[in-house]
Amino acid sequence: MALLEIQGVTRRYGDLVAVDDVSCSVESGEFFTLLGPSGCGKTTLLRMIAGFEDPDHGRVLLDGKDLAGIPPEKRPVHTVFQSYALFPHMTVWDNIAFPLKMAKKPAEEVRRRLQETLDQVHLTDKSRHYPHELSGGQKQRVALARGLVNKPRLLLLDEPLGALDAKLRERMQLELISLQRDVGVTFVFVTHAQQEALALSDRIGVMNEGRIEQLDEPSRIYGFPCNRFVADFIGDINLLEAEVLEAGHAHLKLRVAGLGEIAAPPTAGTKPGDKGTLALRPEQLRIAPHGTAQELKNHFPGTVLDFLYLGDVTVYKVALPNGVVMDALLANSAPGRAKFFETGDGVDVAWRHDAGLFLRD
């Protein structure tokens, strides 16, 4: 039996359906992420798990027990917010101890749990400091420690890294993974940041307009999106409108207006005449001087419109003969200074016959 079960949950605000008949489960010890754009319903779903809101329909079960009617403070669940919600007039020690004291735990148990938790989040030397004396990452760890000190069955994290700068955010991602593994608490994490979700999660539920579009492991979400929304939302991607000419067990033959025939890997259930989209990640595309990528099945001439140098890679925007602009990624791995194609250069854009994914409309 799953630790957390969400069964047909719906939440409305007047005419707005914020969460629309969502069902999913979270296993014990899992790092589970709800990912989606602003307004997709992920935070509303989290709030219903926490008990801050009630579903209009459906049930939320923890360890098989329906949580309906149980107030937030009585649930074995803790929520960590983006704002940290630390008490500015309390030390780190007192901030973390607060939920234990509210639960009227014995003083010796409070002291023992505090010390264990401070050790887990590496804040023992900051126990007598106040929030204004801490860095953003340290404040985040205090908020996590306060969530962990009561040994909840479930820790809910609502955009907890959103206020951090990029470098600190990356470091805290690694700390979160390490901490979650060390303490063994189940995490339900809400974010709109795709790379963060891919890096942290055991599984991801991609939400859109109140529904879960796809629930799967990060590599499946990225490599095998179930529809155009997921493909377009997760990472960068090129989308080519296409029609199926042939559908075999080992390949698809597609027609793209203005380009002609394209070879693609098979998609189950696809038949000739189906229309849809070929989704290609920029790293699946090869960019080369004009006339040098002929060995690949799919190769087309193009013109460099612009490029973006990112240090380890350069992303080129290349216009194809049909007017479609595609992003192609080139690693800057050669020794010495990176050499670039320039704006206006004629190039070939090419990709393997087994690259990409055809998504039916």
Stockholm file with secondary structure:
# STOCKHOLM 1.0

chainA/1-361         MALLEIQGVTRRYGDLVAVDDVSCSVESGEFFTLLGPSGCGKTTLLRMIAGFEDPDHGRVLLDGKDLAGIPPEKRPVHTVFQSYALFPHMTVWDNIAFPLKMAKKPAEEVRRRLQETLDQVHLTDKSRHYPHELSGGQKQRVALARGLVNKPRLLLLDEPLGALDAKLRERMQLELISLQRDVGVTFVFVTHAQQEALALSDRIGVMNEGRIEQLDEPSRIYGFPCNRFVADFIGDINLLEAEVLEAGHAHLKLRVAGLGEIAAPPTAGTKPGDKGTLALRPEQLRIAPHGTAQELKNHFPGTVLDFLYLGDVTVYKVALPNGVVMDALLANSAPGRAKFFETGDGVDVAWRHDAGLFLRD
#=GR chainA/1-361 SS CCSEEEEEEEEEETTEEEEEEEEEEECTTCEEEEECSTTSSHHHHHHHHHTSSCCSEEEEEETTEECTTCCGGGSSEEEEETTCCCCTTSCHHHHHHHHHHHTTCCHHHHHHHHHHHHHHTTCGGGTTCCGGGSCHHHHHHHHHHHHHTTCCSEEEEESTTTTSCHHHHHHHHHHHHHHHHHHCCEEEEEESCHHHHHHHCSEEEEEETTEEEEEECHHHHHHSCSSHHHHHHSSCCEEEEEEEEEECSSCEEEEETTTEEEEECCCTTCCTTCEEEEEECGGGCEEEETTSCTTSSEEEEEEEEEEEECSSEEEEEEECTTSCEEEEEEECCSSSSCCCCCTTCEEEEEECTTCSEEEEC
#=GC SS_cons         CCSEEEEEEEEEETTEEEEEEEEEEECTTCEEEEECSTTSSHHHHHHHHHTSSCCSEEEEEETTEECTTCCGGGSSEEEEETTCCCCTTSCHHHHHHHHHHHTTCCHHHHHHHHHHHHHHTTCGGGTTCCGGGSCHHHHHHHHHHHHHTTCCSEEEEESTTTTSCHHHHHHHHHHHHHHHHHHCCEEEEEESCHHHHHHHCSEEEEEETTEEEEEECHHHHHHSCSSHHHHHHSSCCEEEEEEEEEECSSCEEEEETTTEEEEECCCTTCCTTCEEEEEECGGGCEEEETTSCTTSSEEEEEEEEEEEECSSEEEEEEECTTSCEEEEEEECCSSSSCCCCCTTCEEEEEECTTCSEEEEC
//
